[in-house]
Amino acid sequence: MASSSKAVATIALLLSLNIVFFTTVSANHYVPCPPPPKTPKHPPTPPAAATCPKDTLKLGVCANLLNDLVHLVVGTPPKTPCCSLIEGLVDLEAAVCLCTALKANVLGINLNVPISLSLLLNYCGKGVPAGFQCA
């Protein structure tokens, strides 16, 4: 009987350890589900289109500069007053202003708009922004 009581004690000990082990593992292994992704209530708004902060009619003074640049006048054409009008603008704003003036034919001459725009912007120290199209 001594061996049978030892066997019962061993089984009781193993069952007790088993219960403690599984309880500990179950309690520490709890991983909550991640929260569902948040969906925006409103679709994202596209960036606002660039506008010209200057009076486009004033850019008519660029006609003389463009005429001199296109017809290869001897010497360097004066940068004022045309370049001074777009001096404080970033490239995109300057491009929009001159594009608007060219499309409205404020300058009073028929020309190739993309080439004229690039010519004026480059002469005034500005650049045509990447992907910008004067349409």
Residue, then its C-alpha position, 0 to 999 in steps of 0.5 A: m500500500a505504500s507504493s500505491s499511496k506514493a503513486v496517488a501522491t505523485i499523480a496528485l502532485l503532477l495534476s496540481l502542477n499541471i493545473v498551475f502551469f496551464t492557469t499561468v500560461s493561459a493568464n499570461h498569454y492573453v493577446p487582445c485583438p488589434p482595434p479595427p482601422k479608422t476610416p476617414k469620415h470625409p474623403p481627403t480634399p485635393p490641394a487647392a489649385a494655385t492662383c495668381p496673387k497679382d493683377t494679371l492685367k499689370l503683366g501686360v508690361c511683359a509684352n515688351l520684354l517678351n518681344d525683345l527676347v523673341h526677336l533677339v534684340v541686340g543687348t540685354p533687355p531690361k528685367t524691370p518692370c516685368c520681372s519685378l512684378i513676379e519677383g516675390l512669387v514662388d515659381l508656381e505662382a509666377a508660372v500661373c500668373l504669366c500663363t494666365a496673362l499669355k492665355a488671355n492674350v494680355l500681352g497682345i501678341n500671338l505666340n507659342v504659350p509653353i515656350s514663351l512662358s518658359l522664356l519669360l520665367n527663365y529670364c526673370g530667374k524663375g523656373v517652370p515647376a515640374g509637371f506644370q502645364c499652361a492649359 
